Each structure stands twice: as structure tokens, then as C-alpha cells.
């Protein structure tokens, strides 16, 4: 119940295309859903995050879509660029108890070809 | 603001040896986390500190791993003795101690290779 399942494992997109990564969870206590971007040799960096009281959040070319009833959320990268090539992790946490432990998905390796 | 500092960046040891990693979180961040990231997998929480107290170490292999956070600031993670399966990147992260959640800041990690 603590798992966050992420798909696909890897994704190849042409420059200018849309990249879509999906995640699903079981624990209904989760109330914070961030996406992290990780480049080789670096730690994950927060990209965008959403709470379950909204169904969509957009920041520049990055959009999170959230479906509370299906317990799914996804990351859309519009107009994908070669500089977006990285590994993306979805995550979830529950603020109950006040400890905010992040549970990560397995990651998606995105390659954007010129 | 300065980021989360970790050292060393890389470490190669033989199995059964011991190793220690160091983390300096962002100033003012009360919560500190150690994560293990095995190649091709997402980070997995090993231990979480609130100031200098442990609030979650349920996934820490306590027979070989130990961690401490002195004076609620810097932290060290130790492995003794190391096994081949401990080869991974060890990530330290910190966050503000506030209601709600404002995201972690991760360090660049220490890549451990056990041979």
C-alpha cells in the first residue's frame, strides 16, 4: 500500500513532442504528489508538485494531471527539448503524523532526440 | 542559499570493510533524510531525523547501518561491514520543519561501490 507505481521505464520522444509519464498509488492517505528530475551525477530536484484538491497544475511546459478517484497522476512535458533528457521520478507523501516521508516511483528515463 | 552538501562524492571499498558518509543540510532545515538509490531504481528512505531525533528508521538495516545527527545539524551514515548489495548512491536531503510539505532538497549523493 506504500508503493508508487510508475510507467513507462523509458521513453523516447522527438524534439517538440509531448512526453507523458504515469504514476499510480494505493494509499489514500497520500496528500502530496511531487515530480522530481534527476540528471546523471546529481541528486533529484523538485520539478513540480500537486495536492489532491486540484486536478491539474501547470508550470511552463510541465503539467501534472491528477485523478483522485482513479488514484493516478501523470506528468506531461509539452514541446519536449533535448535538455529535458533526464530521469523523472514521481513520489507521494502523507502529512498525517507530520513526518512527510516521500515514497518514490522507480523512475522513467526520458530521451528527447533532436 | 547553499545546497545540501555531501562527501565524499565517490567511494570504493572491499566487502566487509566499513565506510562513512557525511551530510550538511541547508541551514535552518530541521528535517534530514538519508535515501539509498540503487542503479535503475527510485530512492528508498533509510532514516529520517527531526532535529537530532530519529522519527523513522524502519527500513534501515540496523545490523550493519547506523546514522547520527549531531546537534541537529550535520549527519553521518555508516555501514559496517559492507556487502556487495550496498553498492548504490546514498542521497541526503533536508526540508523545513513546517506544517504541510514544501519539498525536499537533495544533495548530489555519494556513489558507493563495494567490490
Interface residues (C-beta under 8 A of the other chain):
Chain A: X4 X6 X32 X34 X41 X42 X43 X44 X45 X46 X49 X89 X91 X93 X95 X98 X99 X100 X101 X102 X103 X104 X105 X106 X107
Chain B: X4 X31 X33 X40 X41 X42 X43 X44 X45 X48 X50 X55 X56 X91 X93 X95 X99 X100 X101 X103 X104 X105 X106 X107 X108 X109
